Amino acid sequence: MTYTELLSVFRRKYKDQDSAGFNYFDFLHAQGSPFNALFYSQLFWPQFVEIDGMVFLQGTIEDSEDKKRLNEALHRYKGDKTKTEQAYNLVEIPSLFGKNISETTDEEDAFLVDRLTEMWRCRLAVVYPDREFLIKTVSAKETGGEIAVMFHTIRSEGRSEEKGSRQNN
């Protein structure tokens, strides 16, 4: 999907709006909300938390029960931190929108996932400049459900990793 095609989607969604000649910023001015922009900012530029050398979206591991499940997963994956991160950091994007899940097409969902993948890649590079991450799109066929974004730390053999927890703001 291109930005030109996205403008066509906006025109269909806001069909009561006289949008002849509108560009993105015209739609933003006519239909946008600073509150919604703030609300979605965490989706596009998320916070992360580090636990035992593994990085997760903030809010994924919130309490002692979550930490217990994380330790169980780490045990199930025989201490493999990469597989554990992959399991916890697979985010099926359409489901994030609950009752509005059917508002977009598969093509529009894929466009959103592409944007999120780029932004999360940049955000991880800013927060963890000395680390490498794999951030990728996972197809609905691969997940057995919905298109997703998945990320994990790229680990090299023998590289020591910091222990403990760290949050970014």
N, C-alpha and C positions, 0 to 999 in steps of 0.2 A: 504494500500500500504506500502510495506517495502522499505528500502533504496536499497536493492538488486534489487527490481522491478524498482525503480527509476533509477538506473544505466542502466537498460535495455531500459528505455525511452530515456536516454541520448544517448545511442548507436544508437537508431533509428533516433533520431533528427540529430545527427552528423554522419550520415552513411558514409560520405566521409573521416572521421577521422579513422585512424588505432587505434582502442581503445582496442585491445586485452590486457587483464590484467589491464585495467584502473580502478582506484578507483575514488571517488569523487574529490579528490585533483588533480588527473591527468587531469580530465575533466576541472576543474577550471583553471589549468595552460594552457591547450590547447585552451579553448574557452572563458574563463572568461574575465571580464573587471572591473577594479577598479572603473571606472566611473559608470557602472551599479550597482555595489555593493553600492556605495554611494547613488545613486538614489533610490534603493530599501530599503536602511536602514530606511527611514521614514515609510515604510510599516511595516517592521518587529519590529522596536523599535520606535514607534510613540511618538510625543509630544501630550500633553493633555492641555486643558484649563478648568478652573473651573469657572462657572458662577452661582451665587446664590446657592452654595452648590451642584451643579450638575456638572458632569465631562463629557467632550466631546473630541473627537479627534480634535486637533488643525486644524483650517481651516473649521470646520463645522459651526461655528458661527463667521463670519468675519466682519460684518458691522451692521449698525443700522436696516436695513431691516431684516437681519437674527435674530437679537435680538427681533424685533417685532414679527416675526413668532414664535420664541421660547416662548415669553410671551403668544401668542395666543394658542399655544399648551398646555402650562401649565394651562391656563384657561380652554381649552377644556377638559383636564384631571382632572379638578376640584382641581388644586393645587398638584396633585400627581407627585412628582419629579421622582419617579421610572419609572412610565409609560412614562413620558416625555423623560427621558434618554433612555429608551428602543426604543422609536420611532426614536430618533436622532442617536442612536448608533447601529443601525442595518445596517451592511455594507455587501452588496451582493458582494462577491469577484470576480466572473468572470467579472462582468461589469466594474470593475476597469481597465481592460485591453483593453477597447474599441475595436478597429479593430482586436485585437489579441484574442478576447474572445473565439474563437473556436479552439485555438491552443492546449488546454488541454482537457482531458476526464473528465467525472464526477468524476471518481476515483482519478484522479490527483488533481482536484479542492478540493476534500474532504481532501486529504493529505495536501495541502497548507493551508486549513482552520484549520486543526488540529495544524499545526505549528504556525500559527498566533495566535490561541487561547492560546497556551502555552506561546508565547512570550509576548502577550498583558497582560496576567495574571501576568507575572513577571514584566513587565514594570510598570503596575499600582501599584504593591506592592512596587516597588522602589520609585516611585514618591509620592505615598500616603500611607506610611507605617502604618498609624493609622486608615486606612479605610479597609473595606472589599468590594469586588466586585464579582459579578457573571459574568463570561465570558463564553459564551457557543456557540456551533455550532447550527445554525438554519437550518434545512433541506430546500431544494427547495420546498418540499410539504408544509411545514409550512409557507414559505414566499410567496408562490404562484408564485415563479419565480426561484430564484437561491439560491444556498447554501450561507450562510452568517455567519458572526461573530456578536454577539451582546453582549454588556456589560452594566451593570448598577451598581450603588452603592447599597449595601445591607444596608438598613436602619432599625434601631430598633425603636419601638414606643417610643416617648418621648425624643429621643436623639436630642440634639440641634446641628444644623449644621452651619458652618461658612457662613456668607453672603459675597457678593462681588465677585470679580473675581480674579483668579490667573492663571498664566501660568508657565509651567516648561520648562527648556531647557536641 
